[in-house]
Amino acid sequence: MNCSALSSATFLFPLAHTAAPEVAVPRAVSGLAGAWTFDPLVVLGLLGSAWLYRRGTRAHRACLQAAGGTTECVGGLRRWEIVSFWAGWWTLVLAIVSPLHAWGGVLFSAHMTQHELLMLVAAPLLVLGRPLVALLFAIPRGDARQLASFAREPRWQALWRCLTNPLAAWIVHAFALWLWHVPRLYEATLRYEWLHHLQHACFFGSALLFWWALMHGRAGLRGFGAGVLYLFTTMMHSGLLGALILFSDTLVYPAYANTAPAWALTPLEDQQLGGLIMWVPAGLIYVIAALAMLAGWMRAGERPLSWQLAAAIPAARVPAILFCVLCLTGCSDRHREEAAALTGGDPKRGKHRIHELGCGACHTIPGVSGARGLVGPSLEGIADRNYLGGVLANEPQNLMSWLMDPPAHSPRTVMPNLVKSEEDARDIAAYLYTLRVR
């Protein structure tokens, strides 16, 4: 979803702040139980994000019930996505509130575990939970429509496309990872609490951007192949960093020299364990994610159709295939003619207006460039549906009325009034009625 970065920061960023209370430093295993970190701003951020998500999912459920159980009033916030968010949220609690946070101040290996939880567990799970969809349902309808309208502004869309480009996100995440492990800077984070929080915010924020670009990037299914590549290269460079730390025969981070022995570890053993955690378990998570994307890539059949035909179709059948293609082209033309007759609009103009209005920021719309939005429902096959938004019979006049004033038909919808003229409504409806399943 292309939505405000400020909104996502408010929702998912309970890490960045400037002051923190004194944390009890555990000196032995017996001291871990009392080493919880209750920084007021962190706790408020976590509780605030939990409240917003809970409120949003409840409003989402009410919307579904009001629409008769359909999923058309939102982009289908599914149960497993909600479970993913809460798993990510509890992982955040484990990483920054539980004794693990204080433990990271005395053991390098514990600190590495905390970082990996932030970047490789909490971040992808929160992104899978699609929190911005819940946010739109949690805030007042008017504010949600304004936010959705802002997200469609060309300047913001250009910036968002730049930030969520997988290559750009990969570079930002890699830079943050290597920069904060420079020995002098890393040691400084252990002396200055505000710098420590900035380090965690950079790790967590860059990881959110990276996973968002891979999972919700504009390339959609076509991005699976690139996603496998970015995950593999991230595993390689982060594993290289872990291996450098693991096999170093000198203390890279001497700040732990006086605290590690209390935990039955020499400073070098603690450092080696931290490097091993960064290399092996972290690398395994990247491998699992890459395999999941590879499976999606194979299911989607990402190879160009021409390659598939060349590999799978005997030459003798080419004339029959060409005949079928001509028939399908004729069907496509017939669908356009039928849609134009039903609505009195021009499908070609409607497709152009859909692109201009930025409808693809919220919807997946076949045939429209960049229309890979996940906030609203996919419009694939909309011409064959029985209802619009779960509340209106799917008829041309109802569709045009919905396009011009969505809130009049469904007060809880976050869809703004973008279509201002009846002519545009006719043209857009004409294009939408060309989108058939059969």
Secondary structure, 3 states (H helix, E strand, C coil): CCCCHHHHHHHHCCCCCCCCCCCCCCCCHHHCCCCCCCCHHHHHHHHHHHHHHHHHHHHHHHHHHHCCCCCCCCCCCCHHHHHHHHHHHHHHHHHHCCHHHHHCCCCHHHHHHHHHHHHHHHHHHHHHCCHHHHHHHHCCHHHHHHHHHHHCCHHHHHHHHHHCCHHHHHHHHHHHHHHCCCHHHHHHHHHCHHHHHHHHHHHHHHHHHHHHHHHHCCCHHHHHHHHHHHHHHHHHHHHHHHHHHHCCCCCCCHHHCCCHHHHCCCHHHHHHHHHHHHHHHHHHHHHHHHHHHHHHHHHHCCCCHHHHHHHHCCHHHHHHHHHHHHHHHHHHHHHHHHHHHHHCCCHHHHHHHHHHHCHHHCCECCCCCCCECCCCCCCCCHHHCCEECCCEECCHHHHHHHHHCHHHHCCCCCCCCCCCCHHHHHHHHHHHCCCCCC
